[in-house]
Amino acid sequence: MIHAVLIFNTHGKPRLSKFYTPIPPLTQQALISQIFSFISDRPAGVCNFLDAPELVFPAPPNAGAASNGNGNGNGGNGKGKSTATSTRDDDTRVIYRHYATLYFVFVVDGAESELGILDLIQVFVESLDRAFENVCELDLIFHFDEVQYVLNEIIQGGLVLETNINEINLCVQASKRNRKASAASANPLLPSMLVAPGAGRGRGDGGGGARGWLASIGV
């Protein structure tokens, strides 16, 4: 399972934080700072993933149920719970890629493939490149809602839904068209309707665009 997807710059300022495991906000901030300290201190040339048993994420409800069942079957609740907890605490991994001034970080459990997550990060970055035409840090700041939408097309609930960049891009472009159409229908005073004086006049036409709309409502 994917516990979290994070993007922060080389100064440790988060530009995106998406947690798929429920964690209190204060704990999230502490985890982001801790993960940045792990990554920023790593020398150049080392691999892009590391074990991080210090990062403790709550177990899913079914994991707790399974541990209770094992404990009862073995004749003791304590033994089953401690084994599940130690395994859960030790299999947290941090996988990241460094692009220019940004770190793209995935925090996962032991069920995920490290190389597969590295490829998934590349899919995420290329999808952002297509959405923003060469994405940069400012795009993540001023268009955070679109960045979240791209991520939601790839991952939902900590599980990977789509890895085809073309399919992701089609959904993102369709969403952009729908937003523009919704804005156009909700706001008649769009720049496209503000025509220059005299434009669109002909055969006694008194004017169009915003002027015509204002005249029609008696303003």
HUWOQUI-V174615 format. One record per helix or strand of 3 or more residues. SS is the DSSP state (2 for helix, 1 for strand). FROM is the first residue (numbers start at 0). TO is the last residue. If there is no record, write none. Layout:
ss={SS	SS}
from={FROM	FROM}
to={TO	TO}
This chain:
ss={1	1	2	1	2	2	1	1	2	2	2	2	2	2}
from={1	13	24	48	60	76	92	101	113	136	143	164	190	208}
to={8	18	39	50	72	89	98	107	131	141	153	185	192	215}
